[in-house]
Structures are given as structure tokens and as C-alpha cells.
Amino acid sequence: MTRLLADSSSTRGASRDSVGDGPEPSGPVPHQPHRGVPRNTAWQGDNLLYDIYERRLAARIDPATVPHHVGVILDGNRRWAKSMGFGAAQGHKRGADKIEEFLGWAEQMGVQVVTLWLLSTDNLSRDPAELSPLLDIIAHAVDELAETGRWSLRLVGAVDLLPEPLAERLRAAVVRSRPASAGASESDGAAGHAVKTAEVEDRRMQVNIAVGYGGRQEIADAVRELLRERAAAGASLEEVAASLSEEDITEHLYTKGQPDPDLVIRTSGEQRLSGFLLWQSVHSEYYFCEVNWPAFRRVDFLRALRDFAGRERRLGR
């Protein structure tokens, strides 16, 4: 299943309204007509109703309850394309166009870290005729994110499994997204995540680009890097086994130095994680949304935040 890019208006896990939000409009949010199409009075009225509802919903969300780290499984591009009578590539392109818009919503609400799952390791085994256009769309999308200069990008995934031209293009985009004072070198290891950055000084929202990502692959890469590191320090296998801790694994993950995801959102109605942030999501809250990714709206995101705010998080205690 392709993660990237990927309409009903309902969501699983957040169908209720918070007190004071007002009645939730029924039916899908009206889409704005194309330029040149006369505006319909009924459409204007419906759109105004949703605008009011969305503003009230945003105002009711306490900034203190907003998750620090949000992970997103961008699912449903091909289903969206099929429902619209388009080809799969058009669905992926439409989904790619949604990414920057979503990041703007997250930044506006005070989210500090966003992890976007764009391509899984399983996706890499697809027919080249299908995979090649998708990789081009991903590369173009990441290039555009870097050009905005709004966010600090990080690659999370087995970068060495990607075609080398794509891997180099993604690395170059990450470098362009860093502050001028940040280092320009990145590890060429399998995980491709040992990055020299000025993250302490960089206050921008961090955006993890998960390409060639698999949860099991990440854990394997973390253990592999840890063993190599300890071996280089002269430790024996027995010594490593005796001292190995959960913290050791965490410090070698693609997301090292970042908080674990508080909230994981999956679009398209599928209710599974598929290995996304397998290690980090042990205490995450999950939100499954019926809307396919290209049709995902700000109101859908706000509903996810509202649902998250209403949950009692015990973190295993």
C-alpha cells in the first residue's frame, strides 16, 4: 500500500462534538468551485456554515493539549483518484500537493514535530513502471518543502535502499532546509539519519520525511549501528549484550533526539499501523479518519486534535 499522497466527512474516534462547538454540519464540506464557475447561493451558505464551525472548533482547542509530535500515515491516494475518475499518478500528485497545506495547519496549532510516511520499504518492490513516477512526485514534493524554508527537514528511512539519484536529491533538499549555520554533512549509513544540525537553535517545526521506511527496518538499523559503534570502541558481543538497554536502541533510531509521537493519524479509514514508528508509538494515541488523504481538510485535523485532547493518557501507568 502506497503511503504517499493517501469523501466522506466522518471520522472514527472523533464523531462527537465538544460542548460549545455548536452543531456539527452534516454531509461533506462543500468544495470551492473552479474559477469561472458561477457561485451557487446554497454552496456559499454551506461553506459559510463550515467556516464558522471550523473557527469555533479551532478556538476551543487548548494549546496546552496540542500534541508535540504528530505522525501521519498518508493513505488513500489511489482510492481518491479512482473515485474521481483519475489515474493513480494524479492521485499521488494531488496528495503531494496536500502536504504543505497540512504542515501549515500543524504549525499554526503549535505542533513541534511532524512525521510524514510517504513511502514504505514494501512499496519499493512495486513494478518500476508504477514506482518511478511516484518517486519523482515524492522528490518534487520534498524539494518544494525545502524551498519554502519554513521547516527543518529530516530523512527517516533506509535511504540506501532508494535509487541513488533519488537519495542524493532528498539529501540535498534536507541540507537546503537547514539554517545557514548548520553542518552540511549527513551520514551515508543505511539509516541515513546521523545528521549534523543546529536543532538546538532552530525553532522551526521539524518535519520527518519517511521514505523507504519500515518499522522493523528501523529497529534493525538501530541495532546494527549500535553494534558497529560498540565494536569500534572495543567492546565484545558479550559486553554489549550485558549492557544493552531500551535507551540504547532509542538513541540510534531515525528519530533520535525527538519526542515520541503523541498522536498518529491514518487517513482512508484503514485501522492498522502497518509498522509505522513501531518502536516510538508504544504510548501514542491513534486516530483513524475515513477521509482519503487528498481530500483531508483542516476540519478533519482539528477533529483529530479535539479527540486527542479528550483522551486520558496514562502512558502505561
PyMOL commands that set and color helices and strands:
alter all, ss='L'
color gray80, all
select helices_A, chain A and resi 41-60+63-65+77-84+88-109+122-125+128-148+159-161+164-177+215-232+237-243+246-250+280-283+293-295+298-309
alter helices_A, ss='H'
color red, helices_A
select strands_A, chain A and resi 11-12+69-73+113-120+152-156+206-213+263-266+285-289
alter strands_A, ss='S'
color yellow, strands_A
deselect
rebuild
show_as cartoon
